[in-house]
């Protein structure tokens, strides 16, 4: 049993491209449609009602294109709206918080995890709850870092100003004082966090800077790889894998079974859509994927309709 339809991946902007990259590494036979709502990013400073509305409008656009599953690659949308989205759509909807929380719980050695995320995600305490579900003994320190997403959306990923902004954002979790001269998380030096969970899919694009400032003793965890693995399992359980990508059955020998079927229905097809500036989106996508995605299309979303301004679908190997 297989399904050649694409996987829909949604994010408030470019951050979900980090999840898409891992999905393509983990499941290279799958076709994908990515939609970034860059025109209304960042979601993290929006009200919960706005996040729910914008998320539904964007995912409606993917559902109209007959996707077989949805990955909500936006931590804010996952934290605020995942329950509503699962009730709204009659297809699998996977968020990014649970996979990241599981990985962080398994990574920490001293059972102290710091979480940086948007204000909306921190306000929801979704990561706190998810990590505690995995291991109640883990201490979770949540901290909102609203300056990071706009910086990434603007394509600013390195340089002295970026380093200064990241250092200021991480200072409370690293035992430094805030602007009022107080320790935000007053832990003794022997009880500092040893794991930093990036609770926003934009943040891995700043990983080199984050790692340099956090230091070698702190492990950095993001949800992209864990989400890609969870998606692969979800597709397998539901019989939704692309033809030739399963472990192998009599009807479909699959990649890891016997010889692949003679006809796989063509190479996977990938489409990237943005509600924002196409050239700006293309620049960041180009850094991550090279020429694997030769074009990016603009799209307008709102209400129950999605009108593409330019939507060529290119096959890639």
N, C-alpha and C positions, 0 to 999 in steps of 0.2 A: 504494500500500500504506500503510495507516495502522492505528493502534491506539488506541481511545478509553480504555483503562484508565489509572488514575492512576499517577503517579510516587510512589514511597515515599521519604520523606526522614527520616533518623534522626539524632538527636543525644543526647548525655547529658543535655541540658537545653534551655535557651532559646537557646543560642548559634547553633544551626543555623537559627534563624529569619532570620539575616542571609543565609544561603545561599538559603533559601526565597524571600525577598524578591527576590533577583536572578534566581532561576529564573522567577518570575512576570513579571518585567520582560522577560526574554529570550524566554520562551515562554508568552505570556498565554493561549494556547488549551489548555494542558495542565491536566488535573485533578491534584490532589496529595493525599497523606495524609502528615501530619507526625506523628512520634512523638518526644516528648522524655521521656527516662528521668530526670526530675527527682528522683524519690524516691531514686535511688541516685547522683546527682551529688554531687561531681565525680568523674569517672573518672580524672582525672590523677594522683590520689594512690593509686589502686587498684593491686593487683598485675596483672601481665600476664594471668594466668589469670582473674581477676575481669573484666577488660575483655573478654576473649574470650567469656566466658560471658554477661555482661550484654548485649553487642552481639548475640550470636546470638539470645538470648531476645527482644530487642526487634525484631530484623529478622524473626524468625519471625512476630511479630504482624502485620507489614506484608505478608509473603508470603501469609499466610492471607486477606488482604483483596484478593488478586489484583492486586498492583501489577505493572507491566511492567518496571520498572527501580528500582534502589535507589541513592540518594545517601547515602553515609556522611558526613554533615556534621559529624562529630566528628573532630578531628585526632588525639586519643588513640586512638580506635578504628581510624582509618585507619593510624596508625603501628604499632599493635600487632597488629591483627587482619585487615587487608584481605586478605591471602593466604588465611587460613582462610575468610573470608566468601565469597570468590570460588569457592573449592572447594566450599563448602556449598550454594550456591544456583545453580540453572540459569537465571539471568537476569543481565543486565548489572549490575555493581556498581561504582560510581564513587566514588573517595575524593577528598579535598580537598587532599592534600599536593602531588601532582605539579603540578596547575594553579597553585597558589600559588608553588611553587618556580620554575616557568618564568617567571612574571610578575616575580618578584624578580630573577631573573638578567638579564632584559631591562631592568629599571628602573635598576639600580645603574650609576653613572657611574665611581666609583673602585674598583669590584669588591670592596667590603666591605659585607657584609650581616649585620645582626643579626637573630636570631630569638628571639622570646619565645614560650613555650608552657608547657604543664603539665609536671610532672616526668616523667611517663611518656613523653610525646612527645620531650622532650629526651633522655631515657635511650635511646630507640630510635635517635637520630641520623638519623631518617628525612628531615628537612629538609636536614641536612648532605649526605647521600648524593644526594638529589634535585637539589639546587642544583649540586653537583659534577658530576652527570651532564650537566646542561645546559651548564655552563661550568666546567671544572676550575680556571680561573684565579681564580675568585671566592673570597675569603676569607670563611668563615662563622663567626660568633660566636654560639653558642647559650646561652640563659640561661633557666632555669626561673623562672616567676613564679606560684607556687601561690596567692597571695592574691587574684588577680583573679577567678577563676571563682566562688568563693563570694559575692563582692561583687556580681557581676552576677546570679547566681541569686536573691539577696535583693532585687534591684531597685534597688540603690544604684549610680547611674550618674553622679552629679554631687555637688558639695559639697566643702568643705575636707578632710574625712576621706578622700574618694575621691582627691582630688588628691595628698594626702600618701602614700597607699598606692601610687599609680601612680608617683609620683616616686621612691619607694624601690625599686620594682621595676625601673625603667629605669636607675637610677643606674650600675650596673656597665657597661652598654653605652654610656653617655654619658661615660665617662672619669672617673667619680667613685669614691671609695674605698668599700670595704665596711665592715662593722662592725668588722673587725679592723684597719682602716686601710690595707689593701692594695688596689691596683688589680686588679680581677678580669680585665680585658682591658687590659694595659698597652700601649696604642697611643699614639704621639705625636699631638699635636693635629692634625697635618697628615694623619693617616691614620685618622681616625675613620670609623665607618660612615656611609654616606649613604642607606642603605635599611633600614627596619625592617619585617620580615615578621611579621605577627600570626599566629602558629602555633596559634591556637585560635579557633574561630568565635564564642566569647563576646566576644572582645576588641574586635571592631568596634563593639559597643555602647558601648564606652568611647572611641571614636575621637576625639571632641573633646578629651577630657582628655589622651589620649596625644599628639595632635598639638601641643597647647599646650606640653607638657613636653619633647617631643622637639625642637621648634623647626622653623623653616621649611626649614633646610638638609637635613633628613632626610625622604625620601619614605616614606610609610607604605603598605604593600601588604597586602591580605588576599586570601584565596582565593575569596571568594564570587562575584565577577563572573567570574573565570576558570573556576570550576567550572560556573557556569551556561552559559557558552559551550561548554565541553567536553561537558556533558550534551546540549545542543542538537545538536551534531555526532554524538554517540553515537546519539541517537534517529534522526537522519536516516540514518546509515549502516546501521542495523539495521531500517529501515522501521517504526519504532515511534512516529512522530509522530502526534499527535492528528489526526482528520479535519479537513481545511481549514487545517492549519498548515504543510503542506509547501511546497516551492518550486514544485510544480506538475507533474502528470503527466496523461496522457490520462484515466486513471481518477479522479484526484483533482486538479483544477486548483489547489487550494491558495491560501493567502493571498497568496503572492508570484508566483503564476502568472497564470492567467486569472481569471474570476469564481469565487468560492468555491462549492462544491457547494451545492445547494439545501437539503440536510439535513445538518447537522453533528452530529446526535445530541444536541442540547441544549448549554447553556452548560457551561463547566468547573465541576467540583464540587471543593470544598476542605474537608478535614477535619483538625482539629488535635487530637491526643491527648497526654495527659501522665499519667505514673505518679505525679506529685506533686500539689501543691496547685493545684486548678483555678483558683481566684480569682487566685492569684499569677501563674500562667502567663498568664491572660487579661489581666491588667494590662499585662504586658510586650508581649504580642501586640497589644494595643490601641494601644500607643504606635507600633508599627511599621506596622500595617495599618489603623488606624482601625476603621471598621465593616465592612470587607471580610470579616472573619471574626467573625460575630455570636455564635458559641458555641464553647466548648472542651469537650472530653469527657475524663472520667477513664478510665483503663484500668489493668488489672493484668496484668503480664507475669511469666512464670516457667515453666520447663519448656518444654513444647511447646504450651501453651495460652495464649491471651490472651482475657480476659473483659472486655468493655467494660461499664462501669457506666452510661454514657450516651453514645450515639454517633449523634446526629442528623446527617444529611448535608444541608447547605444549599448551594444553587446560588448562585454569585456571578457577577457580570458582570466 
